[in-house]
Amino acid sequence: MSKVEKRASFTLFELILVIVIIGIVYTLFIQNIEKLQRADSFGLEDLTTYLKDFQNLNEVSLLCTDECETCTVYIGDQPTKHKLKLFSSEVVSYYVDKDGQFEQIKYAPLHIAREEVPVCWKFTLYENGSVSESILTYNEKAYYFPTYFGEMQVFDRLDSLEQFLQERIKLAREL
């Protein structure tokens, strides 16, 4: 026999190392797929929870521009790199006046690089955990975000939401 023998198999250490590397790659791949699936299923009902991830004793806002095609997360008055695509069709935002009547909101435009960019919706999560009251119509549904710590509610029509709010106003006046 010669002094140099050819190896015909892998050592136990080499096999374990390959298995560990495959496990790490597989784990990273699965986590990325889960993140992509969560991003695809992200909706308005998840908005407050999503913004809480950015809240660090600061006001956090979501400003939607380009006819609500692009929504950018702002911390204070500074934009972040985080952008969302929440809407695929027309969005109309309302507020309720003191008499319970719906009024469409016209937001002030953003000034970016000396251009006015129209804002179609602004949603704010304040330092104390409350949110800006917001009413949206989107995809023939009405979405109501109450001001103080309430859960977002979805109504089949704007009329249903209007009736719901009228009943709340009436109840508040009776108290």
VMD Tcl script that builds the backbone (N, CA, C; Angstrom):
set m [mol new atoms 525]
animate dup $m
set s [atomselect $m all]
$s set {name element resname resid chain x y z} {
  {N N MET 1 A 0.825 -1.185 0.000}
  {CA C MET 1 A 0.000 0.000 0.000}
  {C C MET 1 A 0.867 1.245 0.000}
  {N N SER 2 A 0.367 2.235 -0.700}
  {CA C SER 2 A 1.096 3.497 -0.717}
  {C C SER 2 A 0.794 4.296 0.543}
  {N N LYS 3 A 1.655 5.286 0.809}
  {CA C LYS 3 A 1.488 6.101 2.012}
  {C C LYS 3 A 0.295 7.043 1.909}
  {N N VAL 4 A -0.077 7.450 0.696}
  {CA C VAL 4 A -1.199 8.348 0.508}
  {C C VAL 4 A -2.402 7.505 0.108}
  {N N GLU 5 A -3.367 7.422 0.989}
  {CA C GLU 5 A -4.577 6.668 0.690}
  {C C GLU 5 A -5.681 7.631 0.292}
  {N N LYS 6 A -6.494 7.239 -0.646}
  {CA C LYS 6 A -7.611 8.076 -1.091}
  {C C LYS 6 A -8.795 7.857 -0.163}
  {N N ARG 7 A -9.440 9.004 0.208}
  {CA C ARG 7 A -10.639 8.913 1.042}
  {C C ARG 7 A -11.829 8.617 0.155}
  {N N ALA 8 A -12.673 7.719 0.591}
  {CA C ALA 8 A -13.862 7.362 -0.166}
  {C C ALA 8 A -15.131 7.840 0.522}
  {N N SER 9 A -15.023 8.499 1.669}
  {CA C SER 9 A -16.222 8.937 2.388}
  {C C SER 9 A -15.946 10.256 3.103}
  {N N PHE 10 A -17.036 10.858 3.623}
  {CA C PHE 10 A -16.942 12.090 4.383}
  {C C PHE 10 A -16.757 11.751 5.851}
  {N N THR 11 A -16.144 12.678 6.586}
  {CA C THR 11 A -16.026 12.482 8.029}
  {C C THR 11 A -17.340 12.886 8.694}
  {N N LEU 12 A -17.520 12.471 9.911}
  {CA C LEU 12 A -18.727 12.815 10.664}
  {C C LEU 12 A -18.844 14.328 10.829}
  {N N PHE 13 A -17.736 15.004 11.067}
  {CA C PHE 13 A -17.743 16.454 11.209}
  {C C PHE 13 A -18.232 17.137 9.927}
  {N N GLU 14 A -17.795 16.706 8.782}
  {CA C GLU 14 A -18.219 17.288 7.514}
  {C C GLU 14 A -19.721 17.090 7.286}
  {N N LEU 15 A -20.236 15.920 7.616}
  {CA C LEU 15 A -21.677 15.663 7.469}
  {C C LEU 15 A -22.504 16.554 8.394}
  {N N ILE 16 A -22.066 16.696 9.626}
  {CA C ILE 16 A -22.791 17.544 10.582}
  {C C ILE 16 A -22.755 18.998 10.114}
  {N N LEU 17 A -21.616 19.452 9.618}
  {CA C LEU 17 A -21.486 20.818 9.136}
  {C C LEU 17 A -22.439 21.089 7.967}
  {N N VAL 18 A -22.549 20.171 7.032}
  {CA C VAL 18 A -23.458 20.325 5.898}
  {C C VAL 18 A -24.905 20.366 6.380}
  {N N ILE 19 A -25.270 19.522 7.326}
  {CA C ILE 19 A -26.646 19.497 7.857}
  {C C ILE 19 A -26.957 20.823 8.555}
  {N N VAL 20 A -26.026 21.362 9.320}
  {CA C VAL 20 A -26.240 22.641 10.012}
  {C C VAL 20 A -26.428 23.762 8.992}
  {N N ILE 21 A -25.619 23.807 7.971}
  {CA C ILE 21 A -25.738 24.842 6.940}
  {C C ILE 21 A -27.082 24.746 6.232}
  {N N ILE 22 A -27.502 23.552 5.874}
  {CA C ILE 22 A -28.813 23.360 5.233}
  {C C ILE 22 A -29.929 23.821 6.162}
  {N N GLY 23 A -29.824 23.522 7.448}
  {CA C GLY 23 A -30.830 23.946 8.421}
  {C C GLY 23 A -30.923 25.453 8.529}
  {N N ILE 24 A -29.786 26.129 8.544}
  {CA C ILE 24 A -29.782 27.596 8.634}
  {C C ILE 24 A -30.406 28.214 7.388}
  {N N VAL 25 A -30.009 27.746 6.226}
  {CA C VAL 25 A -30.560 28.276 4.972}
  {C C VAL 25 A -32.068 28.027 4.915}
  {N N TYR 26 A -32.501 26.853 5.302}
  {CA C TYR 26 A -33.924 26.511 5.288}
  {C C TYR 26 A -34.704 27.423 6.239}
  {N N THR 27 A -34.170 27.649 7.439}
  {CA C THR 27 A -34.834 28.503 8.421}
  {C C THR 27 A -34.974 29.934 7.905}
  {N N LEU 28 A -33.921 30.478 7.335}
  {CA C LEU 28 A -33.990 31.841 6.787}
  {C C LEU 28 A -34.988 31.927 5.644}
  {N N PHE 29 A -35.020 30.932 4.807}
  {CA C PHE 29 A -35.950 30.909 3.682}
  {C C PHE 29 A -37.394 30.861 4.171}
  {N N ILE 30 A -37.687 30.020 5.133}
  {CA C ILE 30 A -39.048 29.897 5.678}
  {C C ILE 30 A -39.471 31.204 6.336}
  {N N GLN 31 A -38.580 31.864 7.081}
  {CA C GLN 31 A -38.932 33.133 7.724}
  {C C GLN 31 A -39.253 34.196 6.690}
  {N N ASN 32 A -38.505 34.248 5.601}
  {CA C ASN 32 A -38.776 35.234 4.556}
  {C C ASN 32 A -40.109 34.963 3.873}
  {N N ILE 33 A -40.434 33.718 3.666}
  {CA C ILE 33 A -41.732 33.382 3.066}
  {C C ILE 33 A -42.861 33.812 3.996}
  {N N GLU 34 A -42.713 33.580 5.299}
  {CA C GLU 34 A -43.744 33.989 6.258}
  {C C GLU 34 A -43.905 35.506 6.270}
  {N N LYS 35 A -42.804 36.252 6.189}
  {CA C LYS 35 A -42.888 37.715 6.143}
  {C C LYS 35 A -43.620 38.180 4.893}
  {N N LEU 36 A -43.317 37.554 3.765}
  {CA C LEU 36 A -43.994 37.925 2.522}
  {C C LEU 36 A -45.483 37.630 2.602}
  {N N GLN 37 A -45.845 36.498 3.200}
  {CA C GLN 37 A -47.262 36.162 3.327}
  {C C GLN 37 A -47.966 37.146 4.249}
  {N N ARG 38 A -47.308 37.559 5.340}
  {CA C ARG 38 A -47.910 38.553 6.238}
  {C C ARG 38 A -48.075 39.879 5.523}
  {N N ALA 39 A -47.092 40.273 4.727}
  {CA C ALA 39 A -47.181 41.535 3.997}
  {C C ALA 39 A -48.321 41.487 2.991}
  {N N ASP 40 A -48.528 40.353 2.345}
  {CA C ASP 40 A -49.619 40.230 1.381}
  {C C ASP 40 A -50.974 40.280 2.056}
  {N N SER 41 A -51.063 39.810 3.306}
  {CA C SER 41 A -52.351 39.762 3.982}
  {C C SER 41 A -52.573 40.982 4.885}
  {N N PHE 42 A -51.674 41.951 4.828}
  {CA C PHE 42 A -51.786 43.143 5.646}
  {C C PHE 42 A -53.001 43.942 5.228}
  {N N GLY 43 A -53.784 44.375 6.196}
  {CA C GLY 43 A -54.983 45.138 5.887}
  {C C GLY 43 A -55.188 46.267 6.870}
  {N N LEU 44 A -56.263 46.999 6.684}
  {CA C LEU 44 A -56.557 48.137 7.553}
  {C C LEU 44 A -56.735 47.725 9.009}
  {N N GLU 45 A -57.256 46.527 9.241}
  {CA C GLU 45 A -57.467 46.087 10.618}
  {C C GLU 45 A -56.149 45.889 11.366}
  {N N ASP 46 A -55.039 45.745 10.646}
  {CA C ASP 46 A -53.723 45.549 11.254}
  {C C ASP 46 A -52.942 46.855 11.401}
  {N N LEU 47 A -53.513 47.949 10.990}
  {CA C LEU 47 A -52.781 49.200 10.887}
  {C C LEU 47 A -52.257 49.713 12.226}
  {N N THR 48 A -53.078 49.754 13.243}
  {CA C THR 48 A -52.651 50.269 14.545}
  {C C THR 48 A -51.527 49.409 15.113}
  {N N THR 49 A -51.662 48.101 15.009}
  {CA C THR 49 A -50.624 47.197 15.494}
  {C C THR 49 A -49.324 47.416 14.729}
  {N N TYR 50 A -49.432 47.589 13.415}
  {CA C TYR 50 A -48.254 47.830 12.592}
  {C C TYR 50 A -47.545 49.113 13.014}
  {N N LEU 51 A -48.294 50.184 13.238}
  {CA C LEU 51 A -47.686 51.458 13.604}
  {C C LEU 51 A -47.083 51.435 15.009}
  {N N LYS 52 A -47.619 50.597 15.894}
  {CA C LYS 52 A -47.064 50.502 17.256}
  {C C LYS 52 A -45.617 50.012 17.232}
  {N N ASP 53 A -45.248 49.257 16.197}
  {CA C ASP 53 A -43.861 48.802 16.072}
  {C C ASP 53 A -42.899 49.972 15.891}
  {N N PHE 54 A -43.375 51.097 15.401}
  {CA C PHE 54 A -42.539 52.269 15.164}
  {C C PHE 54 A -42.599 53.265 16.310}
  {N N GLN 55 A -43.559 53.079 17.196}
  {CA C GLN 55 A -43.804 54.063 18.244}
  {C C GLN 55 A -42.792 53.902 19.363}
  {N N ASN 56 A -42.011 54.935 19.594}
  {CA C ASN 56 A -41.045 54.945 20.674}
  {C C ASN 56 A -41.153 56.305 21.350}
  {N N LEU 57 A -42.236 56.480 22.076}
  {CA C LEU 57 A -42.559 57.750 22.721}
  {C C LEU 57 A -42.678 58.891 21.717}
  {N N ASN 58 A -43.065 58.566 20.522}
  {CA C ASN 58 A -43.261 59.574 19.481}
  {C C ASN 58 A -44.610 59.349 18.811}
  {N N GLU 59 A -45.071 60.379 18.168}
  {CA C GLU 59 A -46.261 60.279 17.336}
  {C C GLU 59 A -45.847 59.606 16.019}
  {N N VAL 60 A -46.648 58.659 15.570}
  {CA C VAL 60 A -46.367 57.950 14.324}
  {C C VAL 60 A -47.567 58.150 13.404}
  {N N SER 61 A -47.293 58.501 12.150}
  {CA C SER 61 A -48.371 58.736 11.188}
  {C C SER 61 A -48.155 57.914 9.933}
  {N N LEU 62 A -49.256 57.685 9.258}
  {CA C LEU 62 A -49.226 57.070 7.936}
  {C C LEU 62 A -49.864 58.073 7.001}
  {N N LEU 63 A -49.098 58.552 6.024}
  {CA C LEU 63 A -49.616 59.504 5.043}
  {C C LEU 63 A -49.672 58.819 3.693}
  {N N CYS 64 A -50.850 58.849 3.083}
  {CA C CYS 64 A -51.046 58.201 1.792}
  {C C CYS 64 A -51.133 59.275 0.711}
  {N N THR 65 A -50.335 59.095 -0.327}
  {CA C THR 65 A -50.270 60.041 -1.434}
  {C C THR 65 A -50.518 59.302 -2.743}
  {N N ASP 66 A -50.358 60.001 -3.833}
  {CA C ASP 66 A -50.523 59.406 -5.171}
  {C C ASP 66 A -51.872 58.705 -5.290}
  {N N GLU 67 A -52.931 59.441 -4.935}
  {CA C GLU 67 A -54.298 58.896 -4.938}
  {C C GLU 67 A -54.389 57.625 -4.096}
  {N N CYS 68 A -53.690 57.631 -2.977}
  {CA C CYS 68 A -53.648 56.553 -1.981}
  {C C CYS 68 A -52.968 55.277 -2.481}
  {N N GLU 69 A -52.158 55.393 -3.519}
  {CA C GLU 69 A -51.422 54.217 -3.973}
  {C C GLU 69 A -50.220 53.938 -3.084}
  {N N THR 70 A -49.622 54.979 -2.508}
  {CA C THR 70 A -48.440 54.824 -1.674}
  {C C THR 70 A -48.698 55.446 -0.315}
  {N N CYS 71 A -48.431 54.691 0.738}
  {CA C CYS 71 A -48.561 55.199 2.101}
  {C C CYS 71 A -47.192 55.092 2.776}
  {N N THR 72 A -46.745 56.194 3.371}
  {CA C THR 72 A -45.432 56.260 3.997}
  {C C THR 72 A -45.589 56.453 5.493}
  {N N VAL 73 A -44.778 55.728 6.268}
  {CA C VAL 73 A -44.772 55.867 7.721}
  {C C VAL 73 A -43.886 57.055 8.088}
  {N N TYR 74 A -44.422 57.942 8.935}
  {CA C TYR 74 A -43.686 59.099 9.447}
  {C C TYR 74 A -43.544 58.951 10.948}
  {N N ILE 75 A -42.349 59.213 11.468}
  {CA C ILE 75 A -42.133 59.277 12.911}
  {C C ILE 75 A -41.929 60.744 13.219}
  {N N GLY 76 A -42.861 61.304 13.986}
  {CA C GLY 76 A -42.888 62.756 14.148}
  {C C GLY 76 A -43.217 63.353 12.793}
  {N N ASP 77 A -42.366 64.239 12.309}
  {CA C ASP 77 A -42.592 64.800 10.973}
  {C C ASP 77 A -41.562 64.302 9.963}
  {N N GLN 78 A -40.828 63.249 10.337}
  {CA C GLN 78 A -39.788 62.709 9.464}
  {C C GLN 78 A -40.254 61.421 8.778}
  {N N PRO 79 A -40.168 61.372 7.443}
  {CA C PRO 79 A -40.561 60.143 6.747}
  {C C PRO 79 A -39.546 59.025 6.978}
  {N N THR 80 A -40.038 57.795 6.986}
  {CA C THR 80 A -39.162 56.634 7.068}
  {C C THR 80 A -39.100 55.986 5.692}
  {N N LYS 81 A -38.354 54.930 5.590}
  {CA C LYS 81 A -38.269 54.196 4.322}
  {C C LYS 81 A -39.407 53.187 4.186}
  {N N HIS 82 A -40.238 53.076 5.208}
  {CA C HIS 82 A -41.322 52.086 5.216}
  {C C HIS 82 A -42.518 52.608 4.428}
  {N N LYS 83 A -42.856 51.895 3.383}
  {CA C LYS 83 A -43.987 52.258 2.529}
  {C C LYS 83 A -44.938 51.076 2.441}
  {N N LEU 84 A -46.231 51.377 2.367}
  {CA C LEU 84 A -47.266 50.350 2.262}
  {C C LEU 84 A -48.128 50.603 1.044}
  {N N LYS 85 A -48.660 49.559 0.513}
  {CA C LYS 85 A -49.668 49.658 -0.540}
  {C C LYS 85 A -50.936 49.046 0.055}
  {N N LEU 86 A -51.754 49.892 0.644}
  {CA C LEU 86 A -52.974 49.433 1.314}
  {C C LEU 86 A -54.175 49.392 0.385}
  {N N PHE 87 A -54.199 50.276 -0.602}
  {CA C PHE 87 A -55.408 50.476 -1.380}
  {C C PHE 87 A -55.165 50.192 -2.856}
  {N N SER 88 A -56.198 49.667 -3.495}
  {CA C SER 88 A -56.107 49.408 -4.931}
  {C C SER 88 A -57.200 50.132 -5.714}
  {N N SER 89 A -58.046 50.859 -5.011}
  {CA C SER 89 A -59.082 51.642 -5.672}
  {C C SER 89 A -59.292 52.928 -4.871}
  {N N GLU 90 A -60.270 53.731 -5.294}
  {CA C GLU 90 A -60.482 55.049 -4.696}
  {C C GLU 90 A -60.806 54.961 -3.205}
  {N N VAL 91 A -60.218 55.883 -2.467}
  {CA C VAL 91 A -60.433 56.006 -1.027}
  {C C VAL 91 A -60.972 57.400 -0.758}
  {N N VAL 92 A -62.009 57.491 0.061}
  {CA C VAL 92 A -62.546 58.785 0.464}
  {C C VAL 92 A -62.532 58.824 1.987}
  {N N SER 93 A -62.020 59.905 2.544}
  {CA C SER 93 A -61.894 60.069 3.982}
  {C C SER 93 A -62.894 61.118 4.477}
  {N N TYR 94 A -63.503 60.851 5.628}
  {CA C TYR 94 A -64.522 61.742 6.191}
  {C C TYR 94 A -64.224 62.032 7.652}
  {N N TYR 95 A -64.824 63.103 8.130}
  {CA C TYR 95 A -64.920 63.353 9.563}
  {C C TYR 95 A -66.381 63.645 9.857}
  {N N VAL 96 A -66.731 63.581 11.138}
  {CA C VAL 96 A -68.112 63.839 11.560}
  {C C VAL 96 A -68.129 65.183 12.271}
  {N N ASP 97 A -68.979 66.095 11.789}
  {CA C ASP 97 A -69.057 67.406 12.435}
  {C C ASP 97 A -69.872 67.305 13.726}
  {N N LYS 98 A -70.013 68.410 14.423}
  {CA C LYS 98 A -70.683 68.402 15.731}
  {C C LYS 98 A -72.143 67.987 15.653}
  {N N ASP 99 A -72.759 68.118 14.472}
  {CA C ASP 99 A -74.157 67.722 14.302}
  {C C ASP 99 A -74.303 66.295 13.792}
  {N N GLY 100 A -73.175 65.595 13.655}
  {CA C GLY 100 A -73.224 64.215 13.198}
  {C C GLY 100 A -73.264 64.052 11.691}
  {N N GLN 101 A -72.993 65.137 10.961}
  {CA C GLN 101 A -72.987 65.070 9.494}
  {C C GLN 101 A -71.594 64.710 8.990}
  {N N PHE 102 A -71.544 63.922 7.937}
  {CA C PHE 102 A -70.271 63.515 7.354}
  {C C PHE 102 A -69.764 64.612 6.413}
  {N N GLU 103 A -68.511 64.951 6.571}
  {CA C GLU 103 A -67.855 65.924 5.706}
  {C C GLU 103 A -66.599 65.276 5.147}
  {N N GLN 104 A -66.400 65.388 3.847}
  {CA C GLN 104 A -65.203 64.825 3.243}
  {C C GLN 104 A -63.996 65.653 3.652}
  {N N ILE 105 A -62.893 64.986 3.968}
  {CA C ILE 105 A -61.675 65.673 4.414}
  {C C ILE 105 A -60.803 65.998 3.207}
  {N N LYS 106 A -60.317 67.210 3.205}
  {CA C LYS 106 A -59.313 67.641 2.230}
  {C C LYS 106 A -58.039 67.938 3.026}
  {N N TYR 107 A -57.053 67.051 2.920}
  {CA C TYR 107 A -55.806 67.210 3.665}
  {C C TYR 107 A -54.893 68.225 2.985}
  {N N ALA 108 A -54.079 68.884 3.796}
  {CA C ALA 108 A -53.073 69.808 3.252}
  {C C ALA 108 A -52.028 68.982 2.509}
  {N N PRO 109 A -51.552 69.476 1.390}
  {CA C PRO 109 A -50.552 68.709 0.624}
  {C C PRO 109 A -49.195 68.697 1.328}
  {N N LEU 110 A -48.400 67.690 1.009}
  {CA C LEU 110 A -47.011 67.637 1.471}
  {C C LEU 110 A -46.163 68.445 0.502}
  {N N HIS 111 A -45.115 69.018 1.011}
  {CA C HIS 111 A -44.180 69.737 0.158}
  {C C HIS 111 A -42.891 68.932 0.105}
  {N N ILE 112 A -42.687 68.252 -1.028}
  {CA C ILE 112 A -41.515 67.413 -1.215}
  {C C ILE 112 A -40.747 67.926 -2.428}
  {N N ALA 113 A -39.499 68.258 -2.214}
  {CA C ALA 113 A -38.627 68.761 -3.284}
  {C C ALA 113 A -39.305 69.892 -4.062}
  {N N ARG 114 A -39.860 70.829 -3.317}
  {CA C ARG 114 A -40.511 72.020 -3.891}
  {C C ARG 114 A -41.745 71.708 -4.725}
  {N N GLU 115 A -42.292 70.548 -4.530}
  {CA C GLU 115 A -43.534 70.181 -5.213}
  {C C GLU 115 A -44.607 69.910 -4.168}
  {N N GLU 116 A -45.840 70.229 -4.527}
  {CA C GLU 116 A -46.965 69.893 -3.670}
  {C C GLU 116 A -47.457 68.500 -4.046}
  {N N VAL 117 A -47.476 67.620 -3.059}
  {CA C VAL 117 A -47.956 66.258 -3.270}
  {C C VAL 117 A -49.273 66.120 -2.511}
  {N N PRO 118 A -50.379 65.837 -3.220}
  {CA C PRO 118 A -51.665 65.721 -2.530}
  {C C PRO 118 A -51.707 64.509 -1.595}
  {N N VAL 119 A -52.311 64.714 -0.433}
  {CA C VAL 119 A -52.476 63.654 0.555}
  {C C VAL 119 A -53.935 63.216 0.515}
  {N N CYS 120 A -54.169 61.930 0.355}
  {CA C CYS 120 A -55.559 61.461 0.303}
  {C C CYS 120 A -56.023 60.913 1.656}
  {N N TRP 121 A -55.059 60.536 2.549}
  {CA C TRP 121 A -55.446 60.042 3.871}
  {C C TRP 121 A -54.283 60.162 4.818}
  {N N LYS 122 A -54.596 60.541 6.058}
  {CA C LYS 122 A -53.598 60.600 7.113}
  {C C LYS 122 A -54.171 59.900 8.336}
  {N N PHE 123 A -53.380 58.996 8.890}
  {CA C PHE 123 A -53.788 58.254 10.085}
  {C C PHE 123 A -52.653 58.388 11.090}
  {N N THR 124 A -52.978 58.803 12.319}
  {CA C THR 124 A -51.951 59.075 13.322}
  {C C THR 124 A -52.170 58.242 14.574}
  {N N LEU 125 A -51.083 57.667 15.068}
  {CA C LEU 125 A -51.054 56.981 16.361}
  {C C LEU 125 A -50.283 57.899 17.304}
  {N N TYR 126 A -50.987 58.414 18.328}
  {CA C TYR 126 A -50.393 59.378 19.241}
  {C C TYR 126 A -49.583 58.684 20.327}
  {N N GLU 127 A -48.777 59.475 21.032}
  {CA C GLU 127 A -47.894 58.957 22.080}
  {C C GLU 127 A -48.645 58.168 23.146}
  {N N ASN 128 A -49.878 58.586 23.465}
  {CA C ASN 128 A -50.652 57.924 24.520}
  {C C ASN 128 A -51.370 56.665 24.032}
  {N N GLY 129 A -51.209 56.306 22.768}
  {CA C GLY 129 A -51.828 55.088 22.237}
  {C C GLY 129 A -53.147 55.310 21.540}
  {N N SER 130 A -53.701 56.517 21.613}
  {CA C SER 130 A -54.946 56.792 20.903}
  {C C SER 130 A -54.619 57.089 19.436}
  {N N VAL 131 A -55.643 57.091 18.608}
  {CA C VAL 131 A -55.445 57.339 17.176}
  {C C VAL 131 A -56.315 58.503 16.730}
  {N N SER 132 A -55.983 59.028 15.560}
  {CA C SER 132 A -56.820 60.081 14.994}
  {C C SER 132 A -58.107 59.436 14.494}
  {N N GLU 133 A -59.243 60.032 14.857}
  {CA C GLU 133 A -60.503 59.476 14.383}
  {C C GLU 133 A -60.520 59.543 12.866}
  {N N SER 134 A -60.913 58.457 12.259}
  {CA C SER 134 A -60.879 58.415 10.816}
  {C C SER 134 A -62.010 57.551 10.289}
  {N N ILE 135 A -62.604 58.026 9.218}
  {CA C ILE 135 A -63.663 57.280 8.525}
  {C C ILE 135 A -63.250 57.199 7.066}
  {N N LEU 136 A -63.209 55.999 6.555}
  {CA C LEU 136 A -62.826 55.781 5.158}
  {C C LEU 136 A -63.893 55.000 4.438}
  {N N THR 137 A -64.061 55.286 3.174}
  {CA C THR 137 A -64.817 54.378 2.318}
  {C C THR 137 A -63.823 53.842 1.303}
  {N N TYR 138 A -63.850 52.528 1.170}
  {CA C TYR 138 A -62.921 51.839 0.280}
  {C C TYR 138 A -63.533 50.497 -0.101}
  {N N ASN 139 A -63.546 50.192 -1.382}
  {CA C ASN 139 A -64.129 48.936 -1.883}
  {C C ASN 139 A -65.561 48.737 -1.385}
  {N N GLU 140 A -66.349 49.794 -1.449}
  {CA C GLU 140 A -67.765 49.774 -1.079}
  {C C GLU 140 A -68.026 49.462 0.389}
  {N N LYS 141 A -67.003 49.549 1.235}
  {CA C LYS 141 A -67.166 49.358 2.675}
  {C C LYS 141 A -66.766 50.646 3.376}
  {N N ALA 142 A -67.262 50.807 4.595}
  {CA C ALA 142 A -66.919 51.966 5.414}
  {C C ALA 142 A -66.112 51.477 6.612}
  {N N TYR 143 A -64.988 52.127 6.863}
  {CA C TYR 143 A -64.087 51.768 7.957}
  {C C TYR 143 A -64.079 52.909 8.965}
  {N N TYR 144 A -64.283 52.560 10.227}
  {CA C TYR 144 A -64.331 53.562 11.284}
  {C C TYR 144 A -63.232 53.276 12.298}
  {N N PHE 145 A -62.330 54.243 12.466}
  {CA C PHE 145 A -61.271 54.182 13.467}
  {C C PHE 145 A -61.637 55.159 14.568}
  {N N PRO 146 A -62.158 54.681 15.713}
  {CA C PRO 146 A -62.526 55.607 16.790}
  {C C PRO 146 A -61.286 56.215 17.444}
  {N N THR 147 A -61.461 57.388 18.022}
  {CA C THR 147 A -60.342 58.145 18.570}
  {C C THR 147 A -59.679 57.465 19.758}
  {N N TYR 148 A -60.444 57.091 20.750}
  {CA C TYR 148 A -59.857 56.662 22.012}
  {C C TYR 148 A -59.903 55.161 22.187}
  {N N PHE 149 A -58.843 54.496 21.802}
  {CA C PHE 149 A -58.563 53.115 22.148}
  {C C PHE 149 A -59.614 52.106 21.709}
  {N N GLY 150 A -60.483 52.466 20.812}
  {CA C GLY 150 A -61.480 51.527 20.328}
  {C C GLY 150 A -60.930 50.710 19.169}
  {N N GLU 151 A -61.591 49.639 18.869}
  {CA C GLU 151 A -61.197 48.791 17.751}
  {C C GLU 151 A -61.800 49.331 16.458}
  {N N MET 152 A -61.059 49.193 15.377}
  {CA C MET 152 A -61.560 49.587 14.071}
  {C C MET 152 A -62.782 48.723 13.745}
  {N N GLN 153 A -63.808 49.343 13.161}
  {CA C GLN 153 A -65.021 48.622 12.785}
  {C C GLN 153 A -65.265 48.773 11.298}
  {N N VAL 154 A -65.780 47.717 10.703}
  {CA C VAL 154 A -66.077 47.723 9.270}
  {C C VAL 154 A -67.584 47.638 9.091}
  {N N PHE 155 A -68.115 48.491 8.220}
  {CA C PHE 155 A -69.543 48.508 7.917}
  {C C PHE 155 A -69.725 48.238 6.428}
  {N N ASP 156 A -70.828 47.595 6.090}
  {CA C ASP 156 A -71.089 47.256 4.690}
  {C C ASP 156 A -71.313 48.488 3.817}
  {N N ARG 157 A -71.861 49.533 4.441}
  {CA C ARG 157 A -72.152 50.758 3.686}
  {C C ARG 157 A -71.880 51.960 4.582}
  {N N LEU 158 A -71.691 53.096 3.962}
  {CA C LEU 158 A -71.495 54.327 4.716}
  {C C LEU 158 A -72.751 54.685 5.498}
  {N N ASP 159 A -73.934 54.358 4.953}
  {CA C ASP 159 A -75.198 54.618 5.654}
  {C C ASP 159 A -75.254 53.893 6.998}
  {N N SER 160 A -74.765 52.653 7.026}
  {CA C SER 160 A -74.767 51.873 8.271}
  {C C SER 160 A -73.876 52.518 9.311}
  {N N LEU 161 A -72.732 53.001 8.894}
  {CA C LEU 161 A -71.822 53.687 9.813}
  {C C LEU 161 A -72.450 54.981 10.306}
  {N N GLU 162 A -73.071 55.710 9.404}
  {CA C GLU 162 A -73.719 56.967 9.785}
  {C C GLU 162 A -74.803 56.721 10.835}
  {N N GLN 163 A -75.583 55.683 10.648}
  {CA C GLN 163 A -76.631 55.344 11.618}
  {C C GLN 163 A -76.005 54.968 12.966}
  {N N PHE 164 A -74.941 54.190 12.940}
  {CA C PHE 164 A -74.230 53.792 14.159}
  {C C PHE 164 A -73.740 55.027 14.921}
  {N N LEU 165 A -73.127 55.975 14.207}
  {CA C LEU 165 A -72.603 57.179 14.858}
  {C C LEU 165 A -73.719 58.095 15.359}
  {N N GLN 166 A -74.831 58.167 14.618}
  {CA C GLN 166 A -75.983 58.966 15.065}
  {C C GLN 166 A -76.515 58.422 16.395}
  {N N GLU 167 A -76.576 57.105 16.512}
  {CA C GLU 167 A -77.043 56.501 17.765}
  {C C GLU 167 A -76.081 56.817 18.911}
  {N N ARG 168 A -74.779 56.810 18.651}
  {CA C ARG 168 A -73.805 57.143 19.691}
  {C C ARG 168 A -73.918 58.600 20.102}
  {N N ILE 169 A -74.118 59.499 19.126}
  {CA C ILE 169 A -74.262 60.928 19.433}
  {C C ILE 169 A -75.526 61.142 20.272}
  {N N LYS 170 A -76.596 60.482 19.888}
  {CA C LYS 170 A -77.863 60.611 20.620}
  {C C LYS 170 A -77.695 60.112 22.053}
  {N N LEU 171 A -77.024 58.990 22.219}
  {CA C LEU 171 A -76.789 58.444 23.548}
  {C C LEU 171 A -75.921 59.378 24.378}
  {N N ALA 172 A -74.904 59.970 23.779}
  {CA C ALA 172 A -74.020 60.899 24.496}
  {C C ALA 172 A -74.773 62.153 24.934}
  {N N ARG 173 A -75.684 62.620 24.109}
  {CA C ARG 173 A -76.456 63.827 24.459}
  {C C ARG 173 A -77.429 63.539 25.595}
  {N N GLU 174 A -77.931 62.304 25.649}
  {CA C GLU 174 A -78.862 61.929 26.719}
  {C C GLU 174 A -78.159 61.841 28.065}
  {N N LEU 175 A -76.878 61.553 28.043}
  {CA C LEU 175 A -76.122 61.445 29.306}
  {C C LEU 175 A -75.807 62.824 29.773}
}
mol reanalyze $m
mol bondsrecalc $m
mol representation Tube
mol addrep $m
